[in-house]
Amino acid sequence: MNPHRSMFIKLSDLPVPRPWWWWAALLLLVIHQSRRNQRALHQVGVDLAEVTVTRWEETDEATTDMLKMTQTMVRLTWAVVALTIVVVGATLYLGLR
């Protein structure tokens, strides 16, 4: 008779332990791993949130800077248009006089 017969159940060709304490130990190990994974996933979520907020802040700053630059370019363009009109007007006035 097999000395390990009381310790294992034969599942196909793979011996599987059957005492209750073995399954209890496996269950505790799975619960422990699950909690460890939850903590690790929580930390990943926290890190991802921090990176996302940091990028949003950087994007907001970049957007603000771009809007300021655009407003400055619009003012400069209007100044160049006004100066061009004045120069053309003065040239025509002096040329036709």
A tleap script that builds the chain and sets N, CA, C and O, in Angstrom:
source leaprc.protein.ff14SB
mol = sequence {
  NMET ASN PRO HIE ARG SER MET PHE ILE LYS
  LEU SER ASP LEU PRO VAL PRO ARG PRO TRP
  TRP TRP TRP ALA ALA LEU LEU LEU LEU VAL
  ILE HIE GLN SER ARG ARG ASN GLN ARG ALA
  LEU HIE GLN VAL GLY VAL ASP LEU ALA GLU
  VAL THR VAL THR ARG TRP GLU GLU THR ASP
  GLU ALA THR THR ASP MET LEU LYS MET THR
  GLN THR MET VAL ARG LEU THR TRP ALA VAL
  VAL ALA LEU THR ILE VAL VAL VAL GLY ALA
  THR LEU TYR LEU GLY LEU CARG
}
set mol.1.N position { 0.836 -1.176 0.000 }
set mol.1.CA position { 0.000 0.000 0.000 }
set mol.1.C position { 0.883 1.242 0.000 }
set mol.1.O position { 1.952 1.259 0.610 }
set mol.2.N position { 0.432 2.252 -0.675 }
set mol.2.CA position { 1.184 3.504 -0.785 }
set mol.2.C position { 1.181 4.233 0.561 }
set mol.2.O position { 0.114 4.454 1.132 }
set mol.3.N position { 2.361 4.613 1.081 }
set mol.3.CA position { 2.395 5.284 2.388 }
set mol.3.C position { 1.792 6.682 2.343 }
set mol.3.O position { 1.367 7.197 3.377 }
set mol.4.N position { 1.746 7.310 1.167 }
set mol.4.CA position { 1.212 8.663 1.062 }
set mol.4.C position { -0.261 8.670 0.684 }
set mol.4.O position { -0.825 9.735 0.435 }
set mol.5.N position { -0.891 7.510 0.636 }
set mol.5.CA position { -2.277 7.407 0.170 }
set mol.5.C position { -3.223 8.239 1.028 }
set mol.5.O position { -4.167 8.829 0.503 }
set mol.6.N position { -2.994 8.295 2.312 }
set mol.6.CA position { -3.878 9.057 3.182 }
set mol.6.C position { -3.618 10.561 3.085 }
set mol.6.O position { -4.462 11.360 3.492 }
set mol.7.N position { -2.473 10.950 2.557 }
set mol.7.CA position { -2.093 12.360 2.477 }
set mol.7.C position { -2.567 13.003 1.183 }
set mol.7.O position { -2.847 14.202 1.184 }
set mol.8.N position { -2.673 12.260 0.064 }
set mol.8.CA position { -2.963 12.830 -1.245 }
set mol.8.C position { -4.155 12.140 -1.895 }
set mol.8.O position { -4.420 10.961 -1.660 }
set mol.9.N position { -4.866 12.908 -2.720 }
set mol.9.CA position { -5.875 12.357 -3.612 }
set mol.9.C position { -5.262 12.416 -4.992 }
set mol.9.O position { -4.645 13.422 -5.341 }
set mol.10.N position { -5.409 11.384 -5.779 }
set mol.10.CA position { -4.823 11.391 -7.115 }
set mol.10.C position { -5.821 12.022 -8.080 }
set mol.10.O position { -6.917 11.501 -8.288 }
set mol.11.N position { -5.421 13.167 -8.674 }
set mol.11.CA position { -6.238 13.860 -9.658 }
set mol.11.C position { -5.514 13.710 -10.980 }
set mol.11.O position { -4.501 14.367 -11.219 }
set mol.12.N position { -6.028 12.854 -11.832 }
set mol.12.CA position { -5.351 12.493 -13.064 }
set mol.12.C position { -3.989 11.925 -12.674 }
set mol.12.O position { -3.921 10.900 -11.996 }
set mol.13.N position { -2.905 12.576 -13.093 }
set mol.13.CA position { -1.577 12.109 -12.700 }
set mol.13.C position { -0.913 13.059 -11.713 }
set mol.13.O position { 0.280 12.943 -11.433 }
set mol.14.N position { -1.686 13.988 -11.196 }
set mol.14.CA position { -1.134 14.993 -10.289 }
set mol.14.C position { -1.668 14.728 -8.884 }
set mol.14.O position { -2.878 14.783 -8.667 }
set mol.15.N position { -0.798 14.445 -7.943 }
set mol.15.CA position { -1.293 14.235 -6.582 }
set mol.15.C position { -1.687 15.564 -5.941 }
set mol.15.O position { -0.924 16.530 -5.983 }
set mol.16.N position { -2.874 15.609 -5.350 }
set mol.16.CA position { -3.388 16.821 -4.721 }
set mol.16.C position { -3.570 16.546 -3.241 }
set mol.16.O position { -4.222 15.568 -2.875 }
set mol.17.N position { -3.004 17.389 -2.377 }
set mol.17.CA position { -3.171 17.155 -0.929 }
set mol.17.C position { -4.629 17.316 -0.526 }
set mol.17.O position { -5.352 18.136 -1.092 }
set mol.18.N position { -5.062 16.521 0.465 }
set mol.18.CA position { -6.457 16.619 0.866 }
set mol.18.C position { -6.712 16.931 2.334 }
set mol.18.O position { -7.876 17.115 2.689 }
set mol.19.N position { -5.739 17.004 3.196 }
set mol.19.CA position { -6.076 17.327 4.592 }
set mol.19.C position { -6.616 18.755 4.707 }
set mol.19.O position { -6.238 19.635 3.934 }
set mol.20.N position { -7.496 18.970 5.671 }
set mol.20.CA position { -8.138 20.286 5.834 }
set mol.20.C position { -7.111 21.351 6.143 }
set mol.20.O position { -7.268 22.475 5.667 }
set mol.21.N position { -6.072 21.076 6.906 }
set mol.21.CA position { -5.085 22.094 7.283 }
set mol.21.C position { -4.315 22.588 6.072 }
set mol.21.O position { -3.895 23.745 6.036 }
set mol.22.N position { -4.118 21.712 5.058 }
set mol.22.CA position { -3.417 22.137 3.844 }
set mol.22.C position { -4.254 23.158 3.088 }
set mol.22.O position { -3.741 24.174 2.620 }
set mol.23.N position { -5.548 22.878 2.974 }
set mol.23.CA position { -6.446 23.811 2.279 }
set mol.23.C position { -6.598 25.109 3.070 }
set mol.23.O position { -6.712 26.182 2.477 }
set mol.24.N position { -6.599 25.023 4.398 }
set mol.24.CA position { -6.665 26.229 5.227 }
set mol.24.C position { -5.419 27.087 5.028 }
set mol.24.O position { -5.511 28.311 4.926 }
set mol.25.N position { -4.256 26.442 4.974 }
set mol.25.CA position { -3.003 27.185 4.740 }
set mol.25.C position { -3.035 27.840 3.359 }
set mol.25.O position { -2.623 28.989 3.203 }
set mol.26.N position { -3.531 27.099 2.353 }
set mol.26.CA position { -3.636 27.668 1.003 }
set mol.26.C position { -4.587 28.863 0.998 }
set mol.26.O position { -4.296 29.884 0.373 }
set mol.27.N position { -5.709 28.745 1.681 }
set mol.27.CA position { -6.675 29.840 1.754 }
set mol.27.C position { -6.052 31.064 2.430 }
set mol.27.O position { -6.220 32.185 1.949 }
set mol.28.N position { -5.342 30.863 3.526 }
set mol.28.CA position { -4.684 31.983 4.202 }
set mol.28.C position { -3.632 32.626 3.305 }
set mol.28.O position { -3.491 33.849 3.299 }
set mol.29.N position { -2.900 31.825 2.556 }
set mol.29.CA position { -1.898 32.354 1.630 }
set mol.29.C position { -2.562 33.194 0.536 }
set mol.29.O position { -2.075 34.271 0.191 }
set mol.30.N position { -3.663 32.701 0.000 }
set mol.30.CA position { -4.379 33.446 -1.044 }
set mol.30.C position { -4.928 34.755 -0.480 }
set mol.30.O position { -4.844 35.791 -1.139 }
set mol.31.N position { -5.481 34.723 0.715 }
set mol.31.CA position { -5.995 35.954 1.342 }
set mol.31.C position { -4.859 36.938 1.573 }
set mol.31.O position { -5.014 38.133 1.322 }
set mol.32.N position { -3.725 36.450 2.045 }
set mol.32.CA position { -2.560 37.309 2.286 }
set mol.32.C position { -2.087 37.946 0.977 }
set mol.32.O position { -1.821 39.147 0.931 }
set mol.33.N position { -1.981 37.144 -0.083 }
set mol.33.CA position { -1.565 37.664 -1.381 }
set mol.33.C position { -2.571 38.688 -1.894 }
set mol.33.O position { -2.190 39.704 -2.476 }
set mol.34.N position { -3.850 38.419 -1.679 }
set mol.34.CA position { -4.887 39.339 -2.134 }
set mol.34.C position { -4.752 40.691 -1.433 }
set mol.34.O position { -4.874 41.739 -2.067 }
set mol.35.N position { -4.506 40.662 -0.152 }
set mol.35.CA position { -4.329 41.916 0.594 }
set mol.35.C position { -3.071 42.642 0.142 }
set mol.35.O position { -3.072 43.866 0.007 }
set mol.36.N position { -1.999 41.895 -0.091 }
set mol.36.CA position { -0.756 42.499 -0.568 }
set mol.36.C position { -0.991 43.150 -1.934 }
set mol.36.O position { -0.529 44.261 -2.190 }
set mol.37.N position { -1.712 42.446 -2.800 }
set mol.37.CA position { -2.019 43.001 -4.122 }
set mol.37.C position { -2.893 44.243 -4.015 }
set mol.37.O position { -2.704 45.202 -4.762 }
set mol.38.N position { -3.852 44.231 -3.088 }
set mol.38.CA position { -4.699 45.407 -2.885 }
set mol.38.C position { -3.870 46.607 -2.451 }
set mol.38.O position { -4.071 47.717 -2.945 }
set mol.39.N position { -2.942 46.388 -1.529 }
set mol.39.CA position { -2.080 47.493 -1.094 }
set mol.39.C position { -1.225 48.003 -2.236 }
set mol.39.O position { -1.060 49.211 -2.404 }
set mol.40.N position { -0.675 47.079 -3.030 }
set mol.40.CA position { 0.154 47.482 -4.162 }
set mol.40.C position { -0.680 48.254 -5.189 }
set mol.40.O position { -0.222 49.267 -5.717 }
set mol.41.N position { -1.885 47.792 -5.476 }
set mol.41.CA position { -2.759 48.496 -6.421 }
set mol.41.C position { -3.179 49.854 -5.884 }
set mol.41.O position { -3.297 50.818 -6.640 }
set mol.42.N position { -3.404 49.928 -4.582 }
set mol.42.CA position { -3.739 51.221 -3.974 }
set mol.42.C position { -2.588 52.202 -4.174 }
set mol.42.O position { -2.808 53.364 -4.519 }
set mol.43.N position { -1.370 51.735 -3.959 }
set mol.43.CA position { -0.199 52.606 -4.132 }
set mol.43.C position { -0.047 53.032 -5.585 }
set mol.43.O position { 0.290 54.183 -5.863 }
set mol.44.N position { -0.291 52.116 -6.509 }
set mol.44.CA position { -0.236 52.471 -7.933 }
set mol.44.C position { -1.273 53.536 -8.242 }
set mol.44.O position { -0.991 54.486 -8.972 }
set mol.45.N position { -2.483 53.386 -7.687 }
set mol.45.CA position { -3.536 54.387 -7.888 }
set mol.45.C position { -3.142 55.744 -7.334 }
set mol.45.O position { -3.381 56.766 -7.976 }
set mol.46.N position { -2.542 55.768 -6.154 }
set mol.46.CA position { -2.100 57.031 -5.551 }
set mol.46.C position { -1.035 57.688 -6.421 }
set mol.46.O position { -1.093 58.889 -6.684 }
set mol.47.N position { -0.066 56.897 -6.865 }
set mol.47.CA position { 0.996 57.440 -7.727 }
set mol.47.C position { 0.423 57.971 -9.042 }
set mol.47.O position { 0.817 59.041 -9.506 }
set mol.48.N position { -0.494 57.232 -9.633 }
set mol.48.CA position { -1.111 57.657 -10.885 }
set mol.48.C position { -1.895 58.957 -10.693 }
set mol.48.O position { -1.862 59.837 -11.553 }
set mol.49.N position { -2.590 59.073 -9.581 }
set mol.49.CA position { -3.341 60.299 -9.300 }
set mol.49.C position { -2.399 61.490 -9.153 }
set mol.49.O position { -2.683 62.573 -9.664 }
set mol.50.N position { -1.281 61.294 -8.458 }
set mol.50.CA position { -0.318 62.384 -8.289 }
set mol.50.C position { 0.266 62.816 -9.632 }
set mol.50.O position { 0.403 64.010 -9.898 }
set mol.51.N position { 0.610 61.849 -10.471 }
set mol.51.CA position { 1.169 62.174 -11.776 }
set mol.51.C position { 0.129 62.902 -12.630 }
set mol.51.O position { 0.453 63.864 -13.327 }
set mol.52.N position { -1.120 62.437 -12.572 }
set mol.52.CA position { -2.187 63.064 -13.358 }
set mol.52.C position { -2.411 64.505 -12.914 }
set mol.52.O position { -2.531 65.396 -13.754 }
set mol.53.N position { -2.468 64.743 -11.609 }
set mol.53.CA position { -2.678 66.101 -11.106 }
set mol.53.C position { -1.501 66.994 -11.486 }
set mol.53.O position { -1.691 68.146 -11.874 }
set mol.54.N position { -0.288 66.463 -11.375 }
set mol.54.CA position { 0.896 67.235 -11.751 }
set mol.54.C position { 0.844 67.609 -13.226 }
set mol.54.O position { 1.155 68.744 -13.588 }
set mol.55.N position { 0.456 66.672 -14.076 }
set mol.55.CA position { 0.359 66.975 -15.511 }
set mol.55.C position { -0.730 67.988 -15.789 }
set mol.55.O position { -0.556 68.864 -16.635 }
set mol.56.N position { -1.862 67.883 -15.085 }
set mol.56.CA position { -2.931 68.873 -15.264 }
set mol.56.C position { -2.428 70.259 -14.895 }
set mol.56.O position { -2.681 71.230 -15.608 }
set mol.57.N position { -1.712 70.348 -13.771 }
set mol.57.CA position { -1.178 71.647 -13.356 }
set mol.57.C position { -0.198 72.187 -14.389 }
set mol.57.O position { -0.240 73.369 -14.729 }
set mol.58.N position { 0.690 71.319 -14.891 }
set mol.58.CA position { 1.639 71.761 -15.918 }
set mol.58.C position { 0.907 72.194 -17.182 }
set mol.58.O position { 1.279 73.184 -17.812 }
set mol.59.N position { -0.128 71.457 -17.551 }
set mol.59.CA position { -0.908 71.813 -18.737 }
set mol.59.C position { -1.620 73.143 -18.527 }
set mol.59.O position { -1.663 73.977 -19.432 }
set mol.60.N position { -2.178 73.342 -17.335 }
set mol.60.CA position { -2.842 74.620 -17.039 }
set mol.60.C position { -1.856 75.777 -17.131 }
set mol.60.O position { -2.179 76.828 -17.683 }
set mol.61.N position { -0.655 75.586 -16.591 }
set mol.61.CA position { 0.361 76.637 -16.661 }
set mol.61.C position { 0.761 76.912 -18.112 }
set mol.61.O position { 0.887 78.064 -18.526 }
set mol.62.N position { 0.957 75.841 -18.872 }
set mol.62.CA position { 1.341 76.005 -20.280 }
set mol.62.C position { 0.225 76.690 -21.063 }
set mol.62.O position { 0.495 77.528 -21.924 }
set mol.63.N position { -1.020 76.340 -20.771 }
set mol.63.CA position { -2.154 76.966 -21.456 }
set mol.63.C position { -2.229 78.446 -21.115 }
set mol.63.O position { -2.466 79.275 -21.994 }
set mol.64.N position { -2.030 78.781 -19.857 }
set mol.64.CA position { -2.044 80.183 -19.444 }
set mol.64.C position { -0.935 80.961 -20.152 }
set mol.64.O position { -1.167 82.063 -20.647 }
set mol.65.N position { 0.258 80.394 -20.198 }
set mol.65.CA position { 1.375 81.051 -20.893 }
set mol.65.C position { 1.072 81.227 -22.382 }
set mol.65.O position { 1.380 82.271 -22.958 }
set mol.66.N position { 0.477 80.220 -22.999 }
set mol.66.CA position { 0.147 80.299 -24.423 }
set mol.66.C position { -0.911 81.369 -24.676 }
set mol.66.O position { -0.825 82.101 -25.662 }
set mol.67.N position { -1.902 81.468 -23.802 }
set mol.67.CA position { -2.928 82.503 -23.960 }
set mol.67.C position { -2.329 83.903 -23.812 }
set mol.67.O position { -2.697 84.816 -24.551 }
set mol.68.N position { -1.419 84.074 -22.871 }
set mol.68.CA position { -0.751 85.367 -22.714 }
set mol.68.C position { 0.045 85.721 -23.960 }
set mol.68.O position { -0.001 86.860 -24.426 }
set mol.69.N position { 0.785 84.738 -24.510 }
set mol.69.CA position { 1.558 84.983 -25.696 }
set mol.69.C position { 0.641 85.317 -26.885 }
set mol.69.O position { 0.960 86.196 -27.687 }
set mol.70.N position { -0.479 84.627 -26.994 }
set mol.70.CA position { -1.426 84.888 -28.080 }
set mol.70.C position { -1.992 86.301 -27.963 }
set mol.70.O position { -2.110 87.004 -28.967 }
set mol.71.N position { -2.338 86.719 -26.760 }
set mol.71.CA position { -2.850 88.076 -26.568 }
set mol.71.C position { -1.787 89.116 -26.932 }
set mol.71.O position { -2.093 90.144 -27.536 }
set mol.72.N position { -0.550 88.839 -26.560 }
set mol.72.CA position { 0.535 89.751 -26.915 }
set mol.72.C position { 0.702 89.828 -28.429 }
set mol.72.O position { 0.893 90.916 -28.974 }
set mol.73.N position { 0.635 88.702 -29.106 }
set mol.73.CA position { 0.761 88.682 -30.573 }
set mol.73.C position { -0.396 89.433 -31.236 }
set mol.73.O position { -0.190 90.124 -32.233 }
set mol.74.N position { -1.599 89.305 -30.695 }
set mol.74.CA position { -2.748 90.040 -31.244 }
set mol.74.C position { -2.530 91.535 -31.085 }
set mol.74.O position { -2.779 92.300 -32.017 }
set mol.75.N position { -2.072 91.958 -29.922 }
set mol.75.CA position { -1.814 93.395 -29.706 }
set mol.75.C position { -0.730 93.904 -30.656 }
set mol.75.O position { -0.865 94.978 -31.242 }
set mol.76.N position { 0.355 93.120 -30.805 }
set mol.76.CA position { 1.416 93.523 -31.730 }
set mol.76.C position { 0.911 93.597 -33.174 }
set mol.76.O position { 1.274 94.507 -33.918 }
set mol.77.N position { 0.078 92.641 -33.558 }
set mol.77.CA position { -0.478 92.660 -34.914 }
set mol.77.C position { -1.322 93.906 -35.138 }
set mol.77.O position { -1.207 94.545 -36.184 }
set mol.78.N position { -2.170 94.267 -34.173 }
set mol.78.CA position { -2.986 95.484 -34.307 }
set mol.78.C position { -2.109 96.734 -34.341 }
set mol.78.O position { -2.405 97.701 -35.043 }
set mol.79.N position { -1.015 96.691 -33.561 }
set mol.79.CA position { -0.106 97.834 -33.577 }
set mol.79.C position { 0.557 97.972 -34.951 }
set mol.79.O position { 0.694 99.083 -35.463 }
set mol.80.N position { 0.968 96.850 -35.549 }
set mol.80.CA position { 1.580 96.885 -36.881 }
set mol.80.C position { 0.553 97.345 -37.919 }
set mol.80.O position { 0.895 98.124 -38.809 }
set mol.81.N position { -0.688 96.887 -37.826 }
set mol.81.CA position { -1.741 97.319 -38.758 }
set mol.81.C position { -1.975 98.821 -38.623 }
set mol.81.O position { -2.063 99.534 -39.623 }
set mol.82.N position { -2.075 99.297 -37.387 }
set mol.82.CA position { -2.313 100.737 -37.172 }
set mol.82.C position { -1.128 101.556 -37.696 }
set mol.82.O position { -1.326 102.586 -38.341 }
set mol.83.N position { 0.088 101.110 -37.425 }
set mol.83.CA position { 1.273 101.818 -37.899 }
set mol.83.C position { 1.330 101.827 -39.426 }
set mol.83.O position { 1.705 102.830 -40.033 }
set mol.84.N position { 0.958 100.714 -40.037 }
set mol.84.CA position { 0.941 100.640 -41.501 }
set mol.84.C position { -0.072 101.627 -42.076 }
set mol.84.O position { 0.216 102.321 -43.050 }
set mol.85.N position { -1.248 101.686 -41.475 }
set mol.85.CA position { -2.275 102.629 -41.953 }
set mol.85.C position { -1.786 104.061 -41.805 }
set mol.85.O position { -1.979 104.874 -42.708 }
set mol.86.N position { -1.161 104.380 -40.690 }
set mol.86.CA position { -0.646 105.739 -40.474 }
set mol.86.C position { 0.432 106.063 -41.504 }
set mol.86.O position { 0.416 107.145 -42.090 }
set mol.87.N position { 1.373 105.138 -41.734 }
set mol.87.CA position { 2.464 105.390 -42.691 }
set mol.87.C position { 1.903 105.538 -44.107 }
set mol.87.O position { 2.313 106.444 -44.832 }
set mol.88.N position { 0.988 104.680 -44.510 }
set mol.88.CA position { 0.391 104.783 -45.848 }
set mol.88.C position { -0.393 106.085 -45.967 }
set mol.88.O position { -0.316 106.769 -46.988 }
set mol.89.N position { -1.130 106.419 -44.949 }
set mol.89.CA position { -1.884 107.677 -44.966 }
set mol.89.C position { -0.971 108.881 -45.062 }
set mol.89.O position { -1.230 109.796 -45.844 }
set mol.90.N position { 0.106 108.892 -44.267 }
set mol.90.CA position { 1.048 110.016 -44.305 }
set mol.90.C position { 1.746 110.088 -45.654 }
set mol.90.O position { 1.953 111.177 -46.189 }
set mol.91.N position { 2.109 108.940 -46.205 }
set mol.91.CA position { 2.772 108.924 -47.520 }
set mol.91.C position { 1.835 109.466 -48.597 }
set mol.91.O position { 2.250 110.275 -49.427 }
set mol.92.N position { 0.597 109.035 -48.590 }
set mol.92.CA position { -0.363 109.534 -49.569 }
set mol.92.C position { -0.627 111.035 -49.382 }
set mol.92.O position { -0.720 111.776 -50.360 }
set mol.93.N position { -0.743 111.464 -48.168 }
set mol.93.CA position { -1.015 112.865 -47.899 }
set mol.93.C position { 0.151 113.731 -48.398 }
set mol.93.O position { -0.050 114.736 -49.079 }
set mol.94.N position { 1.391 113.306 -48.035 }
set mol.94.CA position { 2.555 114.072 -48.451 }
set mol.94.C position { 2.800 113.944 -49.966 }
set mol.94.O position { 3.278 114.886 -50.598 }
set mol.95.N position { 2.481 112.807 -50.532 }
set mol.95.CA position { 2.699 112.594 -51.967 }
set mol.95.C position { 1.714 113.355 -52.815 }
set mol.95.O position { 2.070 113.831 -53.893 }
set mol.96.N position { 0.477 113.484 -52.357 }
set mol.96.CA position { -0.561 114.181 -53.128 }
set mol.96.C position { -0.571 115.683 -52.848 }
set mol.96.O position { -1.302 116.415 -53.516 }
set mol.97.N position { 0.147 116.124 -51.970 }
set mol.97.CA position { 0.161 117.538 -51.609 }
set mol.97.C position { 0.959 118.385 -52.503 }
set mol.97.O position { 1.043 119.596 -52.295 }
savepdb mol mol.pdb
quit
